Amino acid sequence: MKNIILATILFLTPIILYSQGFSTSRNWSRHKYELFLNVGATQFLGEVGGLNREGTNKSLADLDIGSTRFGVGIGYRLRFHPRFATTTNLTYAMLAGADSHTEEIIRRSRNLSFRTHLLELSQKVEFIIYADEESGSSYLQGQRSKADVLYVFTGISGFLFSPQTKIGDKWTNLRPLKTEGQGLPDGADPYGLFNFGIPVGIGFRFGLPSGWRIGIEASYTKTFTDYLDDVSTNYYNPTVLAQEVGLDAVYAANPAIENHGWFAEGQQRGNPDDKDAYFFLQFTITKNITSLGGAGYRNRSRI
């Protein structure tokens, strides 16, 4: 419920503040096709890591600055209406989490950690709340264009991931270790390394000379998997893990540093009822590749 309320506030507040009605001007079509590059910070929101308290349903309230990593992407935007655009975006990101970053006793004692490479392809629809756009002779001569846009968005993403943990000095893939008994007797079901997510967010782009824009964009993606961090269900029998997979699997499944009785076979390791999420805060640079009108054309619109 808290996440729903937060998302509602995120979408409605800028709409109330900035929405100024509909304009019939076609100036928006001068910014119809764009290419963009985005780069910035990433945050994992799941079972592993978090703040100095119990988990908060994988929301931004549990954001751990120490686990910040990076992401970079490229994309294409098609503006097909004064208030709507669609974007196709390919992003590479690193996500990570570590129980050692928190002082909450259960998490710290559990001592799980991971990282995952993430390759995401997303298709989003932007709703443009506010736009102040201008084209014409001054735009063509290299002066700052009016190309400021505030928008919110949602869509769908598909992504590849591969959770790893450090054993000794080596990063080791976690899925083959079957840390929760995946595929073994009385263990969890195996999981795949491809899944889907629903991104929602808000962004702002600011016009620069010669068809360029810079901006900032924040997005929260709720996924349909609970295994970005390889943690979801209960602790598995370590004897069976040692026999069927090996000692690396035993360690990766349960590297607890104290209070070992809390993390015995059958005890809770994760929460399969609440899927993982991740957060991007990215800076963007955009190039308008739309053919401009004649040298004498000048128009301006606010929507």
N, C-alpha and C positions, 0 to 999 in steps of 0.2 A: 504493500500500500504506500509506503514512504517513497519507493521508486516511482510509482505512478504519479503521486503528487508532485515530486521533483520534476518529472518529465512534463507534466501539465504546465507548471510554472515556467519551465524553460521555453516552451513553445508560445504560451499566451502573453507573457510579459512584453517581449519585443513587438509582438503584433499590436498590442494595445498602445504602446508608446510611439510606434513609427508608421503604422499603416495609414495611408493618406488617400485611399480610393483608387479607382481605375482610370488610366489615361489611354486614349485612343491613338496617341502618337506612336509612330513606328520607329522611333529612334532606337529602341531596344534591339531592333534587327541589325543595327550596325555592330553589335557585339554578339552575333549569333553563334560563331564557332570559335572556340578557344582551346589552347593546349596549356597544361599547367604542370608544375613540379611542386611537390610538398615534402617537407622535412621537419622533424620535431621529436617530441618526447612520447614515450609509451608507458602505460601502467597496466599491470595484470591485476584483475580483481577476482580472486578465487579462494580456495582453501589455504594455500600456502602464503605465509607472510602476513602483513597487515599491521595495524596500530597496536598500542599497548592495552588491548581489551579483547573480549570475545568477538568473533566474526560478526559482520553486519550485512549478511545476505549479499555479499559480493557487490556492494555499492560503492560509490565514490566516498562515502563516509569512512571507508576502511583503506583509503589510499596511502601507500607506503612510499615516501619520497626516496628512500634508500634503494628501492627496486626499480627506479626509473631507468629505462633503456631508450633506444632510438628507433626511428622508422623513416623510410624514404619512399616516395612513390611518384608515378607519372599518371597523367590522365587527360581526358578529352571531355569538353563540356559543349552541349548543344542547347542553345536558348531557343525554345520553340513557341514562346508566349511571353507577353510582358511580365508575367508573374511566375513563370515556370521554366525550369531548365532540367536537363538530365545529364548526369556525369557517369563516365566509365573510368574506374581508377584501379591501377595495379600497384600494390604496396608491399614492400618487404619490411618486416618489423622484427625486433627481438623483444620477447616478454620474459620476465623473471620474477621470482619470489623466494624469500628465505625466512624461515621461522626465527632465525638468529637475530633478525632486525627488531623483534618485539620483546617487551618485558612481560607480556601476559604469560603466566606460568605454564599453562597447558601447551600453548603454541611453542614457547621457547623450549620446553622439555621435549616436545615431539621432534624438533630439529630437522624437519624436512626442508628441502630446497630444490630448485629446478631452474631451467631456462628452456625456452623453445624458440626456434626460428619459425616465423609465420609469413606465408606468402598468400596475400589476399587479393581477390578480384571482386570488386563491388560495383553495383549498379544502383545509383541513387536518383531521387527526384528532389529538386530544390524548389521551395516556395519562397519567392522574393518578397520580403516584407517592405523593403524601402529601396528605391533606386534613384540616384541623381546622375544622369548620363547625358553626354553631349558629344556630338561629332561636328566636323566641319573644317574650315580653313585653318583655324588656330590649332586644332587637333593634329592636322596633317603636318604643320610646321614644327611640331615637336614640343609645343607647350603642354602643360599638364592638362590631360583630358578629364572631363567629368564622367567618371566611370565607377562611382561608389555604390556598392550593393550590400545590403544586409539580408541574410537568408537563413532559413531553417531547412532541414532535410531529413529524409529517411530512405530506406531501400532494403536491399538484400546483398549479402556477401557470401562468397564461398572461399574457403581457405584450407591450405595445407599446413600442418604443424608436426613437430617431432620433439616431444619433451625429453630432456636430458638432465642428469645430475652428475655431480663431480664425485668420483670414487678415486681416492688418492689424488693424483695430479691429472687425471684423465676425465674428460666429459664422456659420459656413457649414455647411450640411448636407453630410455626407460621401458618403452613398450615391450621389447623382447624379454625383459626381466620378469614380466608377469607379477608385479609387486602385490597385487590384490588377488592373485590366483587366477588371473584371466585364462580361461580355457582348461583349468585344472579342476579336479573333483571338488565340488562345493565352493568353487571360487566365483569371482565376478565374470560377467560376459566380456569377451574381447572387444576392444574398441578400434575404430578406424582412425586414420590420420588425415581424413578430409571431412570437413563439416561446414555448417552454414551459420550465419549470424544475421541479426537485424540491427543496423546502425541507425542512431538518431543523433542529431547535433545542430550546431549553429555556427555561422561563419560571417565574416565581413571582408570585402575586397575594396581596395582603395586605388583609384586611378592614377597612373603615371603617364609620362609622355610616350608617344609612339606606339600606343596600343598595348602597353604593359599595365599590369595591376599587381599589387602585393596585398597579402591578407593574412588572416589568422582563422583557424577552424578548430573547433572542439567536437569530438564525436565519442559516443559511448556505444559499444557493440555488445549486445547480449547474444551469446551463442547457444547452440543446441547440443553442446557437448560438456561434460564435466571432467574431461581428461586433458585439458591443456596443460595441467600441472601433474598429470598421472595420479591424482588423488581424488577418490570419489566415494568408496564404500567402507569396508571394514578391514582390519588387519587379518592376514592369512597365516595359516600354519607354517612357521618358519622351517620345521623339519621337512615338510613336503617341498617347500621352495628350494631348500638346499639340495635335496635329492633330484628334483626335476629340472632345476634351472642352474643353481650354483650359489656360492657364498656372496657374490656381488648382489644377487637378487635379495638375499636375506638382509644385507646392510641397507640397500636402497629402500626396501619396504619399511624398515624400522630402525632409523639411526638415532633413536632417542638417547639423550645425554643424562637424563635423571628421571625419577618417578616412573620407572620402567613398567610398573604394574598397571599404569593407565593405558598402556599401548600393547597389551597382550592380544593373542589370537581372539578374534570375535569382537574386539572393542572397536568403537567408531574411529575411522581414519579420515573420512570426508562426509559430505552431504550430497547424495545423488539427486535429491529433490530440487536443488538450486544450481542451475547450470553456470558455468564460468562466463566471465565478461572481460572486456579490456577497454582501455580509454586512450585516445590519441589527442594530443594538443600539438598542432602542426602550423608552421608558417608556409604560405603558398606564394608562388610567383606565377603569373598567368600572362600568356601572350595571345592577343586577339589576332586570329588568322582570317577574319571575315574581310571580303573585298569592300573597301570604303566607297562612299558615293563620290560625286564630282568634287573638284577643288573648291567650288563655291558653296557647297552644301553646308548648312549649319542648322542644327535642331537640338532641342533640349527638352527633356521630360523629367517629371518627378512622379513617382507612383508610390 
